Amino acid sequence: MKKKYIADIVPLNEEFIGTSAHGTAEFTQDENNLHIKIEMFDTPSKTQHWEHFHGFPDGKDAQIATMKQDINHDGLVDLPETETVSGTTMVPFDNAPHEMNVPNDNYPVSDADGHFAYEMDVPLDQLQAKFKSVFGTDELELAKRVIYVHGVPESLKLPDTVSGEVADYDAHVTLPIATGKIRAID
């Protein structure tokens, strides 16, 4: 039996970034496969965009961050500031989501107009096995997750208060530019 989910992805940090990144994400899950389709518009152009679903390992319902999460009042919601409402980074939408290897260079790159489309079929058994080894459950619980799209050009001057380093990647890579609540659809 197929389960379908969708997220309307809305801008975050748009006033500072200068673009209002938005789009949609669709997820179709059956017994063997998770089909992921994401299309984004008005992202910073010619930039690699990390994208993931975030959530709470304990099953708490994640919500999208808003400017209310700008705890240090620097005008930006950085990756650590999203965690109180959205939880942790869980599954990347890169070239191998089932490996759950978040820091890498295999994410979509936007074109000159700030558009990109991502589509991937993920072997569900492999994703669930990796998810269980990391989070203790094989239940993805997509309707309790949120999607984030990240990434601004290196040329954008970020305040020193912005954090979110992951491995060798700095806050330019991890700064959220858009987010959406994943919900089940009939």
C-alpha positions in Angstrom: 0.0 0.0 0.0 1.4 3.4 -1.0 1.6 6.3 1.4 2.0 9.8 0.0 3.3 12.9 1.7 3.9 16.5 0.6 5.5 19.6 1.9 5.0 23.1 0.8 8.5 24.7 1.2 8.5 28.3 2.3 11.3 30.8 2.6 13.5 31.2 5.7 16.1 34.0 6.2 14.9 35.5 2.9 15.4 39.2 4.0 19.1 38.7 4.6 19.7 36.3 1.7 17.8 38.4 -0.9 15.9 35.6 -2.4 12.6 33.9 -1.3 13.4 30.2 -1.9 10.2 28.1 -2.2 9.0 24.9 -3.7 7.4 21.5 -3.0 8.5 18.1 -1.9 6.7 14.9 -2.6 7.3 11.5 -1.0 5.7 8.3 -2.1 6.4 5.3 0.1 5.6 1.7 -0.7 6.8 -1.6 0.7 10.2 -1.5 -1.2 10.8 2.1 -2.1 10.7 5.7 -1.1 10.3 8.0 -4.1 11.4 11.6 -3.4 10.7 14.5 -5.7 11.7 18.1 -4.7 11.5 21.2 -6.9 12.8 24.6 -5.7 12.6 28.1 -7.1 14.3 31.4 -6.3 17.2 29.8 -4.3 20.6 31.5 -4.4 21.8 30.8 -7.9 24.7 28.5 -8.9 24.9 27.2 -5.3 24.9 23.7 -3.9 21.9 23.2 -1.7 21.9 20.6 1.1 18.4 19.3 1.7 17.3 16.9 4.4 14.4 16.0 6.6 14.8 16.9 10.2 13.0 15.5 13.2 13.1 14.2 16.8 14.3 10.6 17.3 11.7 10.2 20.1 8.8 10.7 17.7 7.9 14.2 18.8 6.2 16.1 16.0 8.7 18.5 14.4 7.7 22.0 13.3 9.3 24.4 10.9 11.5 27.2 12.3 10.5 30.8 11.9 12.2 34.0 12.9 11.0 33.4 16.4 13.8 30.9 16.6 16.4 33.7 16.1 17.5 33.4 19.7 20.6 35.6 19.4 18.7 38.2 17.4 21.2 38.5 14.6 18.5 38.5 12.0 19.1 34.9 10.8 17.9 31.5 11.9 21.0 29.3 11.7 21.1 25.5 11.9 21.5 25.2 15.7 18.6 27.6 16.3 16.2 25.3 14.3 16.8 22.3 16.6 14.4 23.3 19.4 11.3 23.1 17.1 12.6 20.9 14.3 15.0 18.3 15.9 18.1 17.0 14.3 19.2 16.4 10.7 18.0 12.9 9.8 18.0 11.9 6.1 19.9 13.8 3.4 18.4 14.2 -0.1 21.7 13.7 -1.9 22.9 11.0 -4.3 22.5 8.2 -1.7 19.9 9.1 1.0 19.9 5.5 2.4 23.6 5.9 3.4 22.6 8.9 5.6 26.0 10.5 5.0 25.1 14.2 5.5 28.3 16.1 4.9 29.2 15.7 1.2 29.2 17.5 -2.1 26.5 15.3 -3.8 23.5 17.6 -3.4 21.7 19.6 -6.1 23.2 22.8 -7.5 20.8 25.5 -8.5 20.9 27.0 -12.0 21.4 30.7 -12.9 17.7 31.4 -12.1 17.9 29.7 -8.7 15.9 26.6 -9.8 16.7 23.0 -9.2 14.8 19.7 -9.3 15.8 16.5 -7.4 14.3 13.1 -7.9 15.4 9.9 -6.3 14.2 6.3 -5.6 15.6 5.1 -2.3 15.6 1.4 -1.3 13.4 1.5 1.7 14.9 -1.6 3.5 18.4 0.0 3.3 17.1 3.4 4.5 15.2 1.9 7.4 18.2 -0.3 8.4 20.5 2.7 8.5 17.8 4.9 10.2 17.4 2.2 12.9 21.2 2.0 13.5 21.4 5.8 13.9 18.0 6.6 15.6 16.9 3.3 17.2 13.8 2.9 15.1 13.1 2.0 11.5 9.9 4.1 11.4 10.6 7.2 9.3 7.4 8.8 10.5 7.4 11.3 7.6 4.3 13.2 8.8 6.3 14.1 12.0 9.2 15.5 10.0 10.2 18.8 8.4 12.3 19.4 5.3 15.1 22.0 5.2 16.9 23.4 2.2 20.2 25.0 3.0 23.0 27.0 1.3 24.1 30.5 0.4 27.1 31.6 -1.7 30.4 31.9 0.0 30.4 35.6 -1.1 27.5 36.4 1.2 28.9 38.0 4.4 27.4 36.3 7.4 27.4 37.8 10.9 30.0 36.2 13.2 27.1 35.0 15.3 25.9 32.6 12.6 27.0 29.0 13.4 26.2 25.6 12.0 29.5 24.0 11.0 29.2 20.4 10.0 32.5 18.5 9.5 34.6 20.7 7.1 31.5 22.7 5.9 30.8 26.2 7.3 27.5 28.1 7.9 27.3 29.1 4.3 26.5 25.5 3.4 24.2 24.8 6.4 22.3 28.1 6.7 18.6 27.3 6.1 17.0 29.1 3.2 13.6 27.3 3.1 11.6 24.8 5.2 8.3 22.9 5.0 6.2 20.6 7.2 5.8 17.2 5.7 2.2 16.0 5.9 0.3 12.9 4.7 -2.1 13.2 1.9 -4.9 10.8 0.8 
